[in-house]
Amino acid sequence: MIFRKKKEVLDPYSIEQCTSCNKTNKRQFKEGDFIFKTMEKCTSCGSGQIIISKIFGELIK
Ligand SMILES: [Zn+2]
């Protein structure tokens, strides 16, 4: 390619949230992640279910 733009790297993150205590955890996006995907049980409150509430990317400079 002749007109090569400087590439901006997108570093994707997933936000996990407990449906019971609303505890959130930000972690690196993993292959297969999607919004509302159910994860493991919440270790904080012990009864809630962790779901992925948000996926976003961050620019690295
Ligand atoms: Zn919880």
N, CA, C, O and the ligand as a Tripos MOL2 file, in Angstrom:
@<TRIPOS>MOLECULE
protein
  245   243    62     0     0
PROTEIN
NO_CHARGES

@<TRIPOS>ATOM
      1 N           0.8300   -1.2040    0.0000 N.3       1 MET1
      2 CA          0.0000    0.0000    0.0000 C.3       1 MET1
      3 C           0.8610    1.2490    0.0000 C.2       1 MET1
      4 O           1.8430    1.3520    0.7350 O.2       1 MET1
      5 N           0.4720    2.1880   -0.8360 N.am      2 ILE2
      6 CA          1.2840    3.4120   -0.9390 C.3       2 ILE2
      7 C           0.9410    4.3920    0.1860 C.2       2 ILE2
      8 O           1.8200    4.8980    0.8840 O.2       2 ILE2
      9 N          -0.3520    4.6430    0.3400 N.am      3 PHE3
     10 CA         -0.7590    5.5940    1.3650 C.3       3 PHE3
     11 C          -0.9970    4.8660    2.6800 C.2       3 PHE3
     12 O          -2.1210    4.5290    3.0510 O.2       3 PHE3
     13 N           0.0550    4.6550    3.3250 N.am      4 ARG4
     14 CA         -0.0440    3.8900    4.5570 C.3       4 ARG4
     15 C          -0.2100    4.8010    5.7710 C.2       4 ARG4
     16 O           0.6870    5.5670    6.1230 O.2       4 ARG4
     17 N          -1.3510    4.6990    6.3840 N.am      5 LYS5
     18 CA         -1.6020    5.5100    7.5820 C.3       5 LYS5
     19 C          -0.9890    4.8360    8.7910 C.2       5 LYS5
     20 O          -0.8720    3.6130    8.8700 O.2       5 LYS5
     21 N          -0.6100    5.6720    9.7140 N.am      6 LYS6
     22 CA         -0.1050    5.1340   10.9680 C.3       6 LYS6
     23 C          -1.2650    4.4270   11.6790 C.2       6 LYS6
     24 O          -2.3380    4.9930   11.8880 O.2       6 LYS6
     25 N          -1.0190    3.2450   12.0180 N.am      7 LYS7
     26 CA         -2.0990    2.4260   12.5760 C.3       7 LYS7
     27 C          -2.3920    2.7640   14.0340 C.2       7 LYS7
     28 O          -1.4970    2.8610   14.8730 O.2       7 LYS7
     29 N          -3.6700    2.9360   14.2940 N.am      8 GLU8
     30 CA         -4.0920    3.1230   15.6800 C.3       8 GLU8
     31 C          -4.4930    1.7720   16.2350 C.2       8 GLU8
     32 O          -5.3160    1.0600   15.6600 O.2       8 GLU8
     33 N          -3.9150    1.4490   17.3210 N.am      9 VAL9
     34 CA         -4.1750    0.1400   17.9010 C.3       9 VAL9
     35 C          -5.3450    0.2270   18.8750 C.2       9 VAL9
     36 O          -5.3660    1.0460   19.7940 O.2       9 VAL9
     37 N          -6.2750   -0.6130   18.6460 N.am     10 LEU10
     38 CA         -7.4330   -0.6690   19.5230 C.3      10 LEU10
     39 C          -7.2470   -1.8150   20.5110 C.2      10 LEU10
     40 O          -7.0450   -2.9710   20.1380 O.2      10 LEU10
     41 N          -7.3200   -1.4540   21.7440 N.am     11 ASP11
     42 CA         -7.1290   -2.4550   22.7880 C.3      11 ASP11
     43 C          -8.4770   -2.7260   23.4580 C.2      11 ASP11
     44 O          -8.9080   -1.9530   24.3130 O.2      11 ASP11
     45 N          -9.1330   -3.8020   23.0840 N.am     12 PRO12
     46 CA        -10.4880   -3.9960   23.5570 C.3      12 PRO12
     47 C         -10.5840   -4.5000   24.9990 C.2      12 PRO12
     48 O          -9.7700   -5.3000   25.4620 O.2      12 PRO12
     49 N         -11.5970   -4.0050   25.6750 N.am     13 TYR13
     50 CA        -11.8640   -4.4090   27.0530 C.3      13 TYR13
     51 C         -13.2920   -4.9020   27.1960 C.2      13 TYR13
     52 O         -14.1840   -4.5140   26.4410 O.2      13 TYR13
     53 N         -13.4830   -5.7470   28.1600 N.am     14 SER14
     54 CA        -14.8220   -6.1950   28.5110 C.3      14 SER14
     55 C         -15.1150   -5.7780   29.9480 C.2      14 SER14
     56 O         -14.2550   -5.8750   30.8230 O.2      14 SER14
     57 N         -16.3290   -5.3180   30.1760 N.am     15 ILE15
     58 CA        -16.7510   -4.9920   31.5260 C.3      15 ILE15
     59 C         -17.6910   -6.0810   32.0150 C.2      15 ILE15
     60 O         -18.7510   -6.3130   31.4340 O.2      15 ILE15
     61 N         -17.2950   -6.7320   33.0740 N.am     16 GLU16
     62 CA        -18.1330   -7.7550   33.6830 C.3      16 GLU16
     63 C         -18.8960   -7.1220   34.8420 C.2      16 GLU16
     64 O         -18.3460   -6.3290   35.6060 O.2      16 GLU16
     65 N         -20.1640   -7.4850   34.9570 N.am     17 GLN17
     66 CA        -20.9720   -6.9170   36.0300 C.3      17 GLN17
     67 C         -21.8450   -7.9830   36.6680 C.2      17 GLN17
     68 O         -22.4250   -8.8370   35.9970 O.2      17 GLN17
     69 N         -21.9160   -7.9000   37.9870 N.am     18 CYS18
     70 CA        -22.7760   -8.8250   38.7250 C.3      18 CYS18
     71 C         -24.2070   -8.3220   38.6710 C.2      18 CYS18
     72 O         -24.4630   -7.1410   38.9020 O.2      18 CYS18
     73 N         -25.1270   -9.2030   38.3700 N.am     19 THR19
     74 CA        -26.5310   -8.8060   38.2560 C.3      19 THR19
     75 C         -27.1720   -8.6150   39.6230 C.2      19 THR19
     76 O         -28.2730   -8.0740   39.7270 O.2      19 THR19
     77 N         -26.4930   -9.0510   40.6590 N.am     20 SER20
     78 CA        -27.0480   -8.9360   41.9980 C.3      20 SER20
     79 C         -26.4820   -7.7400   42.7760 C.2      20 SER20
     80 O         -27.2300   -6.8760   43.2330 O.2      20 SER20
     81 N         -25.1590   -7.7050   42.9190 N.am     21 CYS21
     82 CA        -24.5510   -6.6220   43.7100 C.3      21 CYS21
     83 C         -23.9650   -5.5100   42.8430 C.2      21 CYS21
     84 O         -23.4400   -4.5230   43.3590 O.2      21 CYS21
     85 N         -24.0570   -5.6750   41.5340 N.am     22 ASN22
     86 CA        -23.5790   -4.6580   40.5780 C.3      22 ASN22
     87 C         -22.0830   -4.3960   40.6090 C.2      22 ASN22
     88 O         -21.6120   -3.3730   40.1110 O.2      22 ASN22
     89 N         -21.3640   -5.2960   41.1790 N.am     23 LYS23
     90 CA        -19.9170   -5.1570   41.1680 C.3      23 LYS23
     91 C         -19.4030   -5.2960   39.7380 C.2      23 LYS23
     92 O         -19.7790   -6.2210   39.0180 O.2      23 LYS23
     93 N         -18.5430   -4.3670   39.3400 N.am     24 THR24
     94 CA        -18.0220   -4.4210   37.9830 C.3      24 THR24
     95 C         -16.5330   -4.7330   37.9840 C.2      24 THR24
     96 O         -15.8070   -4.4230   38.9290 O.2      24 THR24
     97 N         -16.1130   -5.3430   36.9180 N.am     25 ASN25
     98 CA        -14.7150   -5.6840   36.7510 C.3      25 ASN25
     99 C         -14.3220   -5.4640   35.3030 C.2      25 ASN25
    100 O         -14.9580   -5.9770   34.3820 O.2      25 ASN25
    101 N         -13.2700   -4.6990   35.1230 N.am     26 LYS26
    102 CA        -12.7810   -4.4410   33.7740 C.3      26 LYS26
    103 C         -11.6400   -5.3930   33.4780 C.2      26 LYS26
    104 O         -10.7030   -5.5240   34.2660 O.2      26 LYS26
    105 N         -11.7240   -6.0380   32.3680 N.am     27 ARG27
    106 CA        -10.6430   -6.9510   31.9960 C.3      27 ARG27
    107 C         -10.4540   -6.9370   30.4860 C.2      27 ARG27
    108 O         -11.2940   -6.4390   29.7360 O.2      27 ARG27
    109 N          -9.3610   -7.4810   30.0790 N.am     28 GLN28
    110 CA         -9.0450   -7.5410   28.6660 C.3      28 GLN28
    111 C         -10.0720   -8.4050   27.9220 C.2      28 GLN28
    112 O         -10.4950   -9.4580   28.3990 O.2      28 GLN28
    113 N         -10.4470   -7.9270   26.7550 N.am     29 PHE29
    114 CA        -11.3750   -8.6710   25.9170 C.3      29 PHE29
    115 C         -10.7850  -10.0220   25.5330 C.2      29 PHE29
    116 O          -9.6130  -10.1370   25.1760 O.2      29 PHE29
    117 N         -11.6260  -11.0250   25.6190 N.am     30 LYS30
    118 CA        -11.1820  -12.3580   25.2100 C.3      30 LYS30
    119 C         -12.0050  -12.8330   24.0310 C.2      30 LYS30
    120 O         -13.1660  -12.4530   23.8740 O.2      30 LYS30
    121 N         -11.4060  -13.6520   23.2190 N.am     31 GLU31
    122 CA        -12.0840  -14.2410   22.0690 C.3      31 GLU31
    123 C         -13.3760  -14.9220   22.5290 C.2      31 GLU31
    124 O         -13.3710  -15.7280   23.4600 O.2      31 GLU31
    125 N         -14.4770  -14.5850   21.8620 N.am     32 GLY32
    126 CA        -15.7440  -15.2090   22.2200 C.3      32 GLY32
    127 C         -16.6000  -14.3780   23.1650 C.2      32 GLY32
    128 O         -17.7330  -14.7460   23.4760 O.2      32 GLY32
    129 N         -16.0540  -13.2590   23.6170 N.am     33 ASP33
    130 CA        -16.8360  -12.3750   24.4770 C.3      33 ASP33
    131 C         -17.9310  -11.6760   23.6800 C.2      33 ASP33
    132 O         -17.7240  -11.2850   22.5320 O.2      33 ASP33
    133 N         -19.0850  -11.5260   24.2930 N.am     34 PHE34
    134 CA        -20.1440  -10.7080   23.6960 C.3      34 PHE34
    135 C         -20.9890  -10.1530   24.8260 C.2      34 PHE34
    136 O         -20.9730  -10.6690   25.9430 O.2      34 PHE34
    137 N         -21.7310   -9.0890   24.5210 N.am     35 ILE35
    138 CA        -22.5300   -8.4160   25.5430 C.3      35 ILE35
    139 C         -23.6520   -9.3320   26.0230 C.2      35 ILE35
    140 O         -24.3370   -9.9760   25.2270 O.2      35 ILE35
    141 N         -23.8210   -9.3740   27.3300 N.am     36 PHE36
    142 CA        -24.7960  -10.1970   28.0550 C.3      36 PHE36
    143 C         -24.4120  -11.6700   28.1370 C.2      36 PHE36
    144 O         -25.2140  -12.5150   28.5360 O.2      36 PHE36
    145 N         -23.1830  -11.9590   27.7560 N.am     37 LYS37
    146 CA        -22.6990  -13.3230   27.9380 C.3      37 LYS37
    147 C         -22.6020  -13.6050   29.4300 C.2      37 LYS37
    148 O         -22.0710  -12.7940   30.1890 O.2      37 LYS37
    149 N         -23.1100  -14.7420   29.8400 N.am     38 THR38
    150 CA        -23.0510  -15.0590   31.2610 C.3      38 THR38
    151 C         -21.7210  -15.7050   31.6030 C.2      38 THR38
    152 O         -21.2360  -16.6020   30.9130 O.2      38 THR38
    153 N         -21.1590  -15.2230   32.6800 N.am     39 MET39
    154 CA        -19.8840  -15.7360   33.1340 C.3      39 MET39
    155 C         -20.1080  -16.5690   34.4000 C.2      39 MET39
    156 O         -21.1810  -17.1340   34.6130 O.2      39 MET39
    157 N         -19.0900  -16.6250   35.2090 N.am     40 GLU40
    158 CA        -19.2090  -17.4170   36.4230 C.3      40 GLU40
    159 C         -20.0640  -16.7140   37.4810 C.2      40 GLU40
    160 O         -20.4580  -15.5610   37.3040 O.2      40 GLU40
    161 N         -20.3430  -17.4090   38.5700 N.am     41 LYS41
    162 CA        -21.0550  -16.8150   39.6940 C.3      41 LYS41
    163 C         -20.1820  -15.7550   40.3360 C.2      41 LYS41
    164 O         -18.9540  -15.8380   40.3180 O.2      41 LYS41
    165 N         -20.8380  -14.7620   40.9010 N.am     42 CYS42
    166 CA        -20.1130  -13.6870   41.5630 C.3      42 CYS42
    167 C         -19.4640  -14.1960   42.8550 C.2      42 CYS42
    168 O         -20.1050  -14.8210   43.7000 O.2      42 CYS42
    169 N         -18.1810  -13.9040   42.9680 N.am     43 THR43
    170 CA        -17.4820  -14.3430   44.1790 C.3      43 THR43
    171 C         -17.6330  -13.3280   45.3090 C.2      43 THR43
    172 O         -17.3130  -13.6060   46.4640 O.2      43 THR43
    173 N         -18.1270  -12.1510   44.9480 N.am     44 SER44
    174 CA        -18.2690  -11.0890   45.9440 C.3      44 SER44
    175 C         -19.5140  -11.2760   46.8100 C.2      44 SER44
    176 O         -19.4270  -11.2280   48.0370 O.2      44 SER44
    177 N         -20.6590  -11.4880   46.1860 N.am     45 CYS45
    178 CA        -21.8990  -11.6560   46.9540 C.3      45 CYS45
    179 C         -22.3020  -13.1260   47.0420 C.2      45 CYS45
    180 O         -23.1180  -13.4970   47.8850 O.2      45 CYS45
    181 N         -21.7410  -13.9510   46.1860 N.am     46 GLY46
    182 CA        -21.9790  -15.3880   46.2840 C.3      46 GLY46
    183 C         -23.2420  -15.8970   45.6270 C.2      46 GLY46
    184 O         -23.4030  -17.1050   45.4530 O.2      46 GLY46
    185 N         -24.1510  -14.9930   45.2550 N.am     47 SER47
    186 CA        -25.4100  -15.4510   44.6710 C.3      47 SER47
    187 C         -25.6750  -14.8750   43.2920 C.2      47 SER47
    188 O         -26.4570  -15.4290   42.5190 O.2      47 SER47
    189 N         -25.0320  -13.7770   42.9900 N.am     48 GLY48
    190 CA        -25.2760  -13.1240   41.7130 C.3      48 GLY48
    191 C         -24.5800  -13.8120   40.5640 C.2      48 GLY48
    192 O         -23.6900  -14.6430   40.7430 O.2      48 GLY48
    193 N         -25.0180  -13.4350   39.3740 N.am     49 GLN49
    194 CA        -24.4320  -13.9820   38.1600 C.3      49 GLN49
    195 C         -23.6560  -12.8770   37.4680 C.2      49 GLN49
    196 O         -24.1540  -11.7630   37.3080 O.2      49 GLN49
    197 N         -22.4430  -13.1870   37.0630 N.am     50 ILE50
    198 CA        -21.6520  -12.2000   36.3400 C.3      50 ILE50
    199 C         -22.0060  -12.2570   34.8560 C.2      50 ILE50
    200 O         -22.0170  -13.3270   34.2480 O.2      50 ILE50
    201 N         -22.2900  -11.1120   34.2980 N.am     51 ILE51
    202 CA        -22.5030  -11.0290   32.8540 C.3      51 ILE51
    203 C         -21.5680   -9.9670   32.2740 C.2      51 ILE51
    204 O         -21.0700   -9.1010   32.9940 O.2      51 ILE51
    205 N         -21.3430  -10.0460   30.9870 N.am     52 ILE52
    206 CA        -20.5730   -8.9920   30.3260 C.3      52 ILE52
    207 C         -21.5490   -7.8780   29.9810 C.2      52 ILE52
    208 O         -22.4850   -8.0780   29.2070 O.2      52 ILE52
    209 N         -21.3280   -6.7210   30.5520 N.am     53 SER53
    210 CA        -22.2730   -5.6150   30.3550 C.3      53 SER53
    211 C         -21.8260   -4.6500   29.2740 C.2      53 SER53
    212 O         -22.6400   -3.9270   28.6990 O.2      53 SER53
    213 N         -20.5320   -4.6390   28.9990 N.am     54 LYS54
    214 CA        -20.0460   -3.6740   28.0320 C.3      54 LYS54
    215 C         -18.7450   -4.1660   27.4190 C.2      54 LYS54
    216 O         -17.9240   -4.8010   28.0800 O.2      54 LYS54
    217 N         -18.5800   -3.8580   26.1450 N.am     55 ILE55
    218 CA        -17.3090   -4.1410   25.4780 C.3      55 ILE55
    219 C         -16.8810   -2.8660   24.7750 C.2      55 ILE55
    220 O         -17.6680   -2.2560   24.0520 O.2      55 ILE55
    221 N         -15.6630   -2.4720   24.9810 N.am     56 PHE56
    222 CA        -15.1990   -1.2580   24.3110 C.3      56 PHE56
    223 C         -13.7090   -1.3490   24.0340 C.2      56 PHE56
    224 O         -13.0080   -2.2190   24.5510 O.2      56 PHE56
    225 N         -13.2550   -0.4410   23.2170 N.am     57 GLY57
    226 CA        -11.8500   -0.4210   22.8580 C.3      57 GLY57
    227 C         -11.1930    0.8650   23.2850 C.2      57 GLY57
    228 O         -11.8440    1.9070   23.3600 O.2      57 GLY57
    229 N          -9.9290    0.8000   23.5600 N.am     58 GLU58
    230 CA         -9.1810    1.9820   23.9370 C.3      58 GLU58
    231 C          -8.0230    2.1720   22.9660 C.2      58 GLU58
    232 O          -7.4070    1.2130   22.5020 O.2      58 GLU58
    233 N          -7.7550    3.4060   22.6820 N.am     59 LEU59
    234 CA         -6.6460    3.7030   21.7910 C.3      59 LEU59
    235 C          -5.3290    3.7460   22.5530 C.2      59 LEU59
    236 O          -5.2160    4.3750   23.6050 O.2      59 LEU59
    237 N          -4.3670    3.0810   22.0130 N.am     60 ILE60
    238 CA         -3.0440    3.1360   22.5980 C.3      60 ILE60
    239 C          -2.2060    4.1100   21.7890 C.2      60 ILE60
    240 O          -2.1660    4.0390   20.5610 O.2      60 ILE60
    241 N          -1.5540    4.9960   22.4670 N.am     61 LYS61
    242 CA         -0.7660    5.9830   21.7280 C.3      61 LYS61
    243 C           0.7090    5.6400   21.7510 C.2      61 LYS61
    244 O           1.5200    6.3660   21.1760 O.2      61 LYS61
    245 ZN        -22.3570  -10.0290   43.2210 Zn       62 ZN62
@<TRIPOS>BOND
     1     1     2 1
     2     2     3 1
     3     3     4 2
     4     3     5 am
     5     5     6 1
     6     6     7 1
     7     7     8 2
     8     7     9 am
     9     9    10 1
    10    10    11 1
    11    11    12 2
    12    11    13 am
    13    13    14 1
    14    14    15 1
    15    15    16 2
    16    15    17 am
    17    17    18 1
    18    18    19 1
    19    19    20 2
    20    19    21 am
    21    21    22 1
    22    22    23 1
    23    23    24 2
    24    23    25 am
    25    25    26 1
    26    26    27 1
    27    27    28 2
    28    27    29 am
    29    29    30 1
    30    30    31 1
    31    31    32 2
    32    31    33 am
    33    33    34 1
    34    34    35 1
    35    35    36 2
    36    35    37 am
    37    37    38 1
    38    38    39 1
    39    39    40 2
    40    39    41 am
    41    41    42 1
    42    42    43 1
    43    43    44 2
    44    43    45 am
    45    45    46 1
    46    46    47 1
    47    47    48 2
    48    47    49 am
    49    49    50 1
    50    50    51 1
    51    51    52 2
    52    51    53 am
    53    53    54 1
    54    54    55 1
    55    55    56 2
    56    55    57 am
    57    57    58 1
    58    58    59 1
    59    59    60 2
    60    59    61 am
    61    61    62 1
    62    62    63 1
    63    63    64 2
    64    63    65 am
    65    65    66 1
    66    66    67 1
    67    67    68 2
    68    67    69 am
    69    69    70 1
    70    70    71 1
    71    71    72 2
    72    71    73 am
    73    73    74 1
    74    74    75 1
    75    75    76 2
    76    75    77 am
    77    77    78 1
    78    78    79 1
    79    79    80 2
    80    79    81 am
    81    81    82 1
    82    82    83 1
    83    83    84 2
    84    83    85 am
    85    85    86 1
    86    86    87 1
    87    87    88 2
    88    87    89 am
    89    89    90 1
    90    90    91 1
    91    91    92 2
    92    91    93 am
    93    93    94 1
    94    94    95 1
    95    95    96 2
    96    95    97 am
    97    97    98 1
    98    98    99 1
    99    99   100 2
   100    99   101 am
   101   101   102 1
   102   102   103 1
   103   103   104 2
   104   103   105 am
   105   105   106 1
   106   106   107 1
   107   107   108 2
   108   107   109 am
   109   109   110 1
   110   110   111 1
   111   111   112 2
   112   111   113 am
   113   113   114 1
   114   114   115 1
   115   115   116 2
   116   115   117 am
   117   117   118 1
   118   118   119 1
   119   119   120 2
   120   119   121 am
   121   121   122 1
   122   122   123 1
   123   123   124 2
   124   123   125 am
   125   125   126 1
   126   126   127 1
   127   127   128 2
   128   127   129 am
   129   129   130 1
   130   130   131 1
   131   131   132 2
   132   131   133 am
   133   133   134 1
   134   134   135 1
   135   135   136 2
   136   135   137 am
   137   137   138 1
   138   138   139 1
   139   139   140 2
   140   139   141 am
   141   141   142 1
   142   142   143 1
   143   143   144 2
   144   143   145 am
   145   145   146 1
   146   146   147 1
   147   147   148 2
   148   147   149 am
   149   149   150 1
   150   150   151 1
   151   151   152 2
   152   151   153 am
   153   153   154 1
   154   154   155 1
   155   155   156 2
   156   155   157 am
   157   157   158 1
   158   158   159 1
   159   159   160 2
   160   159   161 am
   161   161   162 1
   162   162   163 1
   163   163   164 2
   164   163   165 am
   165   165   166 1
   166   166   167 1
   167   167   168 2
   168   167   169 am
   169   169   170 1
   170   170   171 1
   171   171   172 2
   172   171   173 am
   173   173   174 1
   174   174   175 1
   175   175   176 2
   176   175   177 am
   177   177   178 1
   178   178   179 1
   179   179   180 2
   180   179   181 am
   181   181   182 1
   182   182   183 1
   183   183   184 2
   184   183   185 am
   185   185   186 1
   186   186   187 1
   187   187   188 2
   188   187   189 am
   189   189   190 1
   190   190   191 1
   191   191   192 2
   192   191   193 am
   193   193   194 1
   194   194   195 1
   195   195   196 2
   196   195   197 am
   197   197   198 1
   198   198   199 1
   199   199   200 2
   200   199   201 am
   201   201   202 1
   202   202   203 1
   203   203   204 2
   204   203   205 am
   205   205   206 1
   206   206   207 1
   207   207   208 2
   208   207   209 am
   209   209   210 1
   210   210   211 1
   211   211   212 2
   212   211   213 am
   213   213   214 1
   214   214   215 1
   215   215   216 2
   216   215   217 am
   217   217   218 1
   218   218   219 1
   219   219   220 2
   220   219   221 am
   221   221   222 1
   222   222   223 1
   223   223   224 2
   224   223   225 am
   225   225   226 1
   226   226   227 1
   227   227   228 2
   228   227   229 am
   229   229   230 1
   230   230   231 1
   231   231   232 2
   232   231   233 am
   233   233   234 1
   234   234   235 1
   235   235   236 2
   236   235   237 am
   237   237   238 1
   238   238   239 1
   239   239   240 2
   240   239   241 am
   241   241   242 1
   242   242   243 1
   243   243   244 2
@<TRIPOS>SUBSTRUCTURE
     1 MET1         2 RESIDUE 1 A MET
     2 ILE2         6 RESIDUE 1 A ILE
     3 PHE3        10 RESIDUE 1 A PHE
     4 ARG4        14 RESIDUE 1 A ARG
     5 LYS5        18 RESIDUE 1 A LYS
     6 LYS6        22 RESIDUE 1 A LYS
     7 LYS7        26 RESIDUE 1 A LYS
     8 GLU8        30 RESIDUE 1 A GLU
     9 VAL9        34 RESIDUE 1 A VAL
    10 LEU10       38 RESIDUE 1 A LEU
    11 ASP11       42 RESIDUE 1 A ASP
    12 PRO12       46 RESIDUE 1 A PRO
    13 TYR13       50 RESIDUE 1 A TYR
    14 SER14       54 RESIDUE 1 A SER
    15 ILE15       58 RESIDUE 1 A ILE
    16 GLU16       62 RESIDUE 1 A GLU
    17 GLN17       66 RESIDUE 1 A GLN
    18 CYS18       70 RESIDUE 1 A CYS
    19 THR19       74 RESIDUE 1 A THR
    20 SER20       78 RESIDUE 1 A SER
    21 CYS21       82 RESIDUE 1 A CYS
    22 ASN22       86 RESIDUE 1 A ASN
    23 LYS23       90 RESIDUE 1 A LYS
    24 THR24       94 RESIDUE 1 A THR
    25 ASN25       98 RESIDUE 1 A ASN
    26 LYS26      102 RESIDUE 1 A LYS
    27 ARG27      106 RESIDUE 1 A ARG
    28 GLN28      110 RESIDUE 1 A GLN
    29 PHE29      114 RESIDUE 1 A PHE
    30 LYS30      118 RESIDUE 1 A LYS
    31 GLU31      122 RESIDUE 1 A GLU
    32 GLY32      126 RESIDUE 1 A GLY
    33 ASP33      130 RESIDUE 1 A ASP
    34 PHE34      134 RESIDUE 1 A PHE
    35 ILE35      138 RESIDUE 1 A ILE
    36 PHE36      142 RESIDUE 1 A PHE
    37 LYS37      146 RESIDUE 1 A LYS
    38 THR38      150 RESIDUE 1 A THR
    39 MET39      154 RESIDUE 1 A MET
    40 GLU40      158 RESIDUE 1 A GLU
    41 LYS41      162 RESIDUE 1 A LYS
    42 CYS42      166 RESIDUE 1 A CYS
    43 THR43      170 RESIDUE 1 A THR
    44 SER44      174 RESIDUE 1 A SER
    45 CYS45      178 RESIDUE 1 A CYS
    46 GLY46      182 RESIDUE 1 A GLY
    47 SER47      186 RESIDUE 1 A SER
    48 GLY48      190 RESIDUE 1 A GLY
    49 GLN49      194 RESIDUE 1 A GLN
    50 ILE50      198 RESIDUE 1 A ILE
    51 ILE51      202 RESIDUE 1 A ILE
    52 ILE52      206 RESIDUE 1 A ILE
    53 SER53      210 RESIDUE 1 A SER
    54 LYS54      214 RESIDUE 1 A LYS
    55 ILE55      218 RESIDUE 1 A ILE
    56 PHE56      222 RESIDUE 1 A PHE
    57 GLY57      226 RESIDUE 1 A GLY
    58 GLU58      230 RESIDUE 1 A GLU
    59 LEU59      234 RESIDUE 1 A LEU
    60 ILE60      238 RESIDUE 1 A ILE
    61 LYS61      242 RESIDUE 1 A LYS
    62 ZN62       245 GROUP 0 **** ****
